[in-house]
């Protein structure tokens, strides 16, 4: 089965627009995907409202309509990508009050409410930043409420500057804490292909992290292109599958009605 469980439509502020759910599903069907999850952004913050979010209610209605319209061609999972679920009680309320197949948990913004992407790493203590990042990631895992832990290597995508090449190699003690929490709480660890288009030119997380997750007893993985445009659906998912198999995984975890099911890859 070809799966892509992380993608965005025009309801995500950083995605190409116009880009409807129906257009996204059609593009996925034409790309030969079998199961997809549409997971538009819904970010929460500590000191400001979710002003960057678009109409989440309309988004979910459109996904459900597309799910029904294309039911004979492709399986569509109704999802959402919640940013900083632990930052605002409203995040948990939203999840509990909506019928969803899957919830992706992401850490995009640090406690200063600034997206990691926009930090000035050339002027920051990057070691301290990464240690704070792992602290925040563990807080989010303890809070819970989601099914898939997304792109734990998100900082690596954006921290590179000058001669500095970011890596988690010196932080494996912290990485192991995050991976153990995944195992203990039943989260699926995401293989995310967004790095294919960045300086890394490959999917994440780094392969040694995937091996470590397996060694620690990890059984659940998720795979997503993180597509933000119609022409990038499925991008990199083949590489994700290859990395997963090398690490000893033979199936991907698909969440239907928030219940985990294993699908062979």
Backbone torsions as a table, in degrees:
resi	resn	phi	psi	omega
1	UNK	NA	136.3	176.4
2	UNK	-98.4	119.1	-176.4
3	UNK	-121.0	150.0	172.9
4	UNK	-145.6	102.7	-167.4
5	UNK	-106.3	18.8	178.3
6	UNK	-150.3	109.8	179.1
7	UNK	-159.8	163.9	-172.3
8	UNK	-131.3	151.3	174.6
9	UNK	-114.1	-169.6	179.2
10	UNK	-64.3	-9.3	175.8
11	UNK	-74.7	-12.5	174.2
12	UNK	-93.3	130.9	-171.3
13	UNK	-64.0	-25.2	-178.3
14	UNK	-98.4	10.2	-179.8
15	UNK	-99.7	160.5	176.5
16	UNK	-62.2	141.8	-179.1
17	UNK	-143.7	141.7	2.2
18	UNK	-73.7	146.0	-180.0
19	UNK	-161.1	95.3	-174.5
20	UNK	-82.4	164.7	176.1
21	UNK	-61.8	-41.2	179.9
22	UNK	-62.4	-42.4	177.8
23	UNK	-63.3	-39.4	-179.7
24	UNK	-64.6	-45.8	-179.0
25	UNK	-64.4	-41.8	178.8
26	UNK	-60.7	-43.3	179.0
27	UNK	-62.4	-37.9	179.3
28	UNK	-68.3	-41.8	178.3
29	UNK	-62.7	-42.5	179.5
30	UNK	-67.1	-26.8	178.7
31	UNK	-81.9	-2.2	176.8
32	UNK	83.9	18.1	177.0
33	UNK	-77.5	149.6	-178.5
34	UNK	-102.4	-41.0	-178.8
35	UNK	-133.6	130.4	178.3
36	UNK	-132.2	155.1	171.5
37	UNK	-122.6	122.3	174.4
38	UNK	-92.9	120.8	-167.6
39	UNK	-134.8	72.2	-179.0
40	UNK	-69.5	159.3	-175.7
41	UNK	-71.9	140.8	165.7
42	UNK	-143.5	96.5	-174.8
43	UNK	-96.9	145.0	178.4
44	UNK	-123.4	150.5	-173.5
45	UNK	-134.3	171.4	-176.5
46	UNK	-89.9	-42.6	-171.5
47	UNK	-117.9	4.6	177.4
48	UNK	-145.6	156.4	-179.8
49	UNK	-71.4	166.0	-179.5
50	UNK	-77.5	61.4	-173.4
51	UNK	-67.1	-22.1	-178.0
52	UNK	-81.6	-11.8	-177.3
53	UNK	-78.3	147.0	173.6
54	UNK	-97.8	-170.7	-170.9
55	UNK	-70.4	96.9	-176.9
56	UNK	-65.5	-35.6	-180.0
57	UNK	-65.1	-45.9	178.2
58	UNK	-64.3	-37.7	178.9
59	UNK	-58.4	-50.2	-178.2
60	UNK	-65.3	-36.9	176.1
61	UNK	-61.1	-42.8	-178.1
62	UNK	-68.5	-36.6	177.6
63	UNK	-64.8	-44.0	179.5
64	UNK	-62.5	-39.5	179.0
65	UNK	-64.3	-41.9	178.9
66	UNK	-68.3	-36.8	177.3
67	UNK	-57.2	-45.2	-179.6
68	UNK	-70.7	-42.2	-175.8
69	UNK	-64.8	-31.8	-175.8
70	UNK	-110.1	19.3	-173.9
71	UNK	-58.5	-28.6	-178.3
72	UNK	-85.9	-1.2	-177.4
73	UNK	-116.6	-33.4	-171.7
74	UNK	-160.1	147.6	176.7
75	UNK	-89.6	125.0	-179.4
76	UNK	-112.0	124.3	176.3
77	UNK	-99.3	133.1	-179.7
78	UNK	-84.5	111.4	-175.7
79	UNK	-130.6	179.7	176.8
80	UNK	-154.3	146.8	174.1
81	UNK	-108.1	106.4	-178.5
82	UNK	-90.5	121.9	175.7
83	UNK	-94.3	128.1	177.4
84	UNK	58.9	56.6	-177.8
85	UNK	-58.5	-24.5	-177.0
86	UNK	-88.3	-3.8	-173.9
87	UNK	-82.1	-22.4	-172.8
88	UNK	-151.0	127.1	178.5
89	UNK	-55.9	-22.2	179.6
90	UNK	-63.1	-25.5	179.1
91	UNK	-64.9	-48.6	178.2
92	UNK	-62.4	-38.7	178.4
93	UNK	-62.7	-40.4	179.2
94	UNK	-62.7	-46.2	-178.3
95	UNK	-61.8	-45.1	-176.9
96	UNK	-68.8	-24.2	-173.6
97	UNK	-98.9	6.6	-179.0
98	UNK	-129.8	143.0	176.9
99	UNK	-82.2	115.4	-175.6
100	UNK	-133.2	150.3	171.9
101	UNK	-82.5	-42.5	-174.6
102	UNK	-147.4	147.5	176.7
103	UNK	-126.1	120.4	174.8
104	UNK	-91.9	131.2	175.7
105	UNK	-101.4	124.2	-177.3
106	UNK	-127.4	148.6	171.2
107	UNK	-114.0	97.4	178.8
108	UNK	-96.6	-38.1	-172.9
109	UNK	-116.9	142.9	176.1
110	UNK	-83.5	175.9	-176.6
111	UNK	-58.7	-16.9	175.0
112	UNK	-80.9	5.3	178.7
113	UNK	68.7	12.4	177.9
114	UNK	-98.9	128.8	178.4
115	UNK	-58.4	140.4	179.4
116	UNK	-52.9	-34.1	-178.4
117	UNK	-57.7	-31.1	-171.6
118	UNK	-99.3	5.1	177.5
119	UNK	-73.6	147.6	-179.9
120	UNK	-91.1	84.9	-172.5
121	UNK	-68.9	-22.2	177.4
122	UNK	-65.8	-20.7	-178.4
123	UNK	-109.7	-1.6	-176.7
124	UNK	-101.0	158.6	167.9
125	UNK	-80.8	100.8	-172.3
126	UNK	-67.6	-31.5	176.8
127	UNK	-63.2	-48.7	178.6
128	UNK	-62.6	-38.9	179.6
129	UNK	-60.4	-46.5	-177.5
130	UNK	-66.9	-35.8	177.2
131	UNK	-66.3	-39.3	175.5
132	UNK	-65.5	-36.7	179.2
133	UNK	-60.9	-46.6	-179.8
134	UNK	-67.0	-36.3	174.6
135	UNK	-57.4	-45.1	-177.3
136	UNK	-69.1	-38.7	178.8
137	UNK	-62.5	-40.8	178.6
138	UNK	-67.0	-37.2	175.8
139	UNK	-61.3	-41.9	180.0
140	UNK	-64.7	-41.6	178.7
141	UNK	-64.0	-40.5	179.4
142	UNK	-65.2	-35.1	179.0
143	UNK	-67.4	-45.3	174.1
144	UNK	75.6	-158.6	-179.5
145	UNK	96.7	-1.5	-178.0
146	UNK	-125.0	171.9	-174.8
147	UNK	-109.8	-34.6	-174.2
148	UNK	-123.4	128.8	174.2
149	UNK	-90.4	114.2	-171.9
150	UNK	-86.4	151.5	168.1
151	UNK	19.7	70.2	-179.6
152	UNK	-65.1	-16.8	179.1
153	UNK	-93.0	18.7	-178.5
154	UNK	-50.2	-43.9	180.0
155	UNK	-61.3	-32.6	-177.8
156	UNK	-63.4	-27.0	179.7
157	UNK	-65.3	-31.1	-165.7
158	UNK	-121.5	-5.2	-173.8
159	UNK	-85.2	-15.1	-174.4
160	UNK	-63.2	133.9	176.9
161	UNK	-159.2	142.7	-179.9
162	UNK	52.7	-126.5	178.9
163	UNK	-91.8	0.0	-177.2
164	UNK	-83.7	120.6	177.4
165	UNK	-114.1	110.1	-175.5
166	UNK	-67.9	147.1	179.2
167	UNK	-155.0	152.7	174.4
168	UNK	-95.0	4.0	-173.2
169	UNK	-58.6	-33.5	-179.5
170	UNK	-88.2	5.3	-175.8
171	UNK	-126.1	24.5	-174.7
172	UNK	-65.3	-24.4	174.8
173	UNK	-63.5	-39.0	178.5
174	UNK	-74.1	-39.0	177.5
175	UNK	-58.6	-42.7	-179.9
176	UNK	-61.4	-37.4	176.4
177	UNK	-60.1	-43.9	179.4
178	UNK	-64.3	-43.3	-178.8
179	UNK	-67.6	-39.6	177.8
180	UNK	-62.5	-38.8	178.0
181	UNK	-63.9	-37.6	175.4
182	UNK	-58.3	-48.0	-177.8
183	UNK	-63.5	-48.2	-174.9
184	UNK	-67.3	-33.6	-175.2
185	UNK	-100.2	-1.9	174.7
186	UNK	79.1	19.0	175.9
187	UNK	-74.4	148.5	170.2
188	UNK	-87.9	132.2	177.4
189	UNK	-84.0	127.2	-175.1
190	UNK	-86.8	134.6	163.8
191	UNK	-95.4	116.6	-171.7
192	UNK	-117.3	130.6	-172.3
193	UNK	-94.7	7.6	-177.4
194	UNK	-60.6	-30.2	-178.6
195	UNK	-64.2	-16.0	177.7
196	UNK	-58.6	-33.4	-177.9
197	UNK	-92.4	-2.2	-178.3
198	UNK	-103.6	-165.7	-176.5
199	UNK	-65.1	-24.9	-177.3
200	UNK	-72.4	-32.5	-179.7
201	UNK	60.0	30.9	176.4
202	UNK	-158.9	165.0	-178.4
203	UNK	-77.0	160.6	177.9
204	UNK	-121.0	166.8	2.2
205	UNK	-76.8	171.4	176.0
206	UNK	-52.6	146.2	-171.6
207	UNK	-59.5	-33.8	-179.6
208	UNK	-63.8	-28.7	177.3
209	UNK	-71.1	-38.4	178.3
210	UNK	-65.1	-41.2	176.2
211	UNK	-61.3	-42.1	-178.5
212	UNK	-66.3	-39.4	177.1
213	UNK	-59.6	-44.9	178.1
214	UNK	-62.8	-42.6	-179.2
215	UNK	-62.4	-34.8	-178.6
216	UNK	-80.1	-0.7	178.1
217	UNK	104.2	8.3	179.3
218	UNK	-64.8	132.0	-179.8
219	UNK	-122.1	-20.9	-174.1
220	UNK	-104.7	125.1	173.4
221	UNK	-129.2	156.1	173.7
222	UNK	-126.8	155.1	-177.1
223	UNK	-130.7	130.0	179.4
224	UNK	-150.1	142.7	176.0
225	UNK	-75.6	-24.0	-171.4
226	UNK	60.1	36.2	-177.9
227	UNK	-63.9	132.4	176.3
228	UNK	-115.6	6.3	-179.9
229	UNK	-146.1	160.5	-176.2
230	UNK	-64.9	-30.9	-175.4
231	UNK	-88.8	8.3	178.9
232	UNK	-116.7	9.5	178.3
233	UNK	-62.5	137.2	179.0
234	UNK	76.7	-3.0	-177.3
235	UNK	-64.0	124.8	176.2
236	UNK	83.4	-5.5	-177.0
237	UNK	-68.0	-30.4	175.5
238	UNK	-62.5	-40.2	176.4
239	UNK	-65.1	-38.2	177.3
240	UNK	-60.9	-45.1	179.4
241	UNK	-61.6	-43.5	179.7
242	UNK	-60.8	-45.6	178.8
243	UNK	-63.2	-41.0	179.7
244	UNK	-61.6	-45.1	-179.5
245	UNK	-65.8	-38.3	177.7
246	UNK	-61.5	-32.6	-179.3
247	UNK	-85.5	-2.5	175.7
248	UNK	102.1	10.4	178.1
249	UNK	-93.9	137.8	178.2
250	UNK	-118.0	-2.0	-179.6
251	UNK	-144.2	160.2	176.1
252	UNK	-114.2	146.6	179.6
253	UNK	-89.1	122.7	177.1
254	UNK	-111.0	130.8	179.2
255	UNK	-101.3	121.4	174.6
256	UNK	-119.6	122.5	-175.9
257	UNK	54.0	36.8	178.0
258	UNK	68.3	14.0	177.7
259	UNK	-107.4	132.6	-176.1
260	UNK	-79.8	132.2	174.1
261	UNK	-134.7	143.2	-178.6
262	UNK	-94.0	132.0	179.1
263	UNK	-122.3	128.6	-178.1
264	UNK	-65.9	140.4	178.2
265	UNK	-113.2	NA	NA
